[in-house]
Amino acid sequence: MDIDTVRTAASDEAAGRRREQRGWYFYDWACSVYSTSVLTVFLGPYLTSVAKNAADADGYVHPLGVPVSAGSFFAYSVSLSVIVAVLVMPLVGAAADRSGRKKPLLGAAAYVGAAATACMFFLGGDRYLLGGALLVVANAAQSVAMMLYNSYLPQIAPPGERDAVSSRGWAFGYAAGSLVLVANLALYLAHDSFGVSESAAVRICLASAGLWWGGFTVIPLLRLRDRPAVVREATAPGLRQLAATVRDMRRHPLTLAFLLAYLVYNDGIQTVISQASVYGSEELGLSQATLIGAVLLVQVLAVAGALGMGRLARAYGAKRTILGSLVAWTLTLGAGYFLPAGAPVAFYLLAGAIGLVLGGSQALSRSLFSHLVPPGKEAEYFSAYEMSDRGMSWLGPLLFGLTYQLTGSYRDAIVSLVAFFVIGFLLLARVPVRRAIGDAGNPVPEKI
């Protein structure tokens, strides 16, 4: 084979890889709208109001005959969706690795989630059971789809490109979340001008997220391609497959060590995201408009943060950059403790700092984990990663709630979360990532 033929083949391979990467970015663009507009902003308050419409005189609804406080129905539905996802993800992940056909499974999960989200348009009156069922389906489907989506990363990006590719994916997601949230808020805040009720405006916002998710999922499905399977073990049912995945991961203790560190500091990240609005409203006395504006600011700045930290990773390595971000999280929470009440500008500055470290922390954690996955087991291992991301983020809210209960201060509660970033920092610092990558059977990048 002459040198020109080799160069042409290499050029074609690089062009094909870039095409797949661009298609991969668009799944984050498609599904992040669900996380931002549906889960973070609109569905919780609206589904709670629907449940209260259906409640009895004591404030309880009775799904399947079980008494549930209407105010807790949304939280319980989210918890149930996590349980469903935890049972399904290892099964789907192992099937994807065994068959090599990730794309049909990704498409199925994405369109089930998108359809469930679009059907939220029909959550009028007292249809709380429909709302809970759609939430469980949509949230579990999103978890499964994200696991499959993440597992493509080591296949579409060589080690030297992975941090940048992962960061661009997160940036695409945050950009889409910002764009659609602006449109949703315009409709919601000016619903009278559009001739629709507040309830109808919320339902349109929910359904539009499903339509966006389904519409843009076409792009990655057209551009991503399946690879021949490397692992062909039989897939075990449900919990047995989860146990089999954990047993296999025990053969790679350094991969598990990273996953433990990620579990700890990501719990802190997820708790800050979920409890910041409570801190802003209850402790600082800020308005709902201020809090929504802060959510939007986080989304916008997370784009710059993800791309900026991706560049830092190219210069200093992903591990050092993540460790630096954990220091930044610690300093940000420390500053949050001293925020004056009734000062929206100070709260916006805090939200801006969170946005700048949020996207990069998540993007680089994903790319670093991708180096620690044995070849041929990407989907199976990313099911464990996704469970750490979604299914284990309960310690932070528990610590936050207990601290407030014991001290009566949301300031003490928010600063207590520093423990997750300090412990996560110490655990991650102890992981010899170069050896971990080699032990997993992968090439070690120059910068890691």
Order of alpha helices (4+ residues) and beta strands (2+ residues): alpha-alpha-beta-beta-alpha-alpha-alpha-alpha-alpha-alpha-alpha-alpha-alpha-alpha-alpha-alpha-alpha-alpha-alpha-alpha
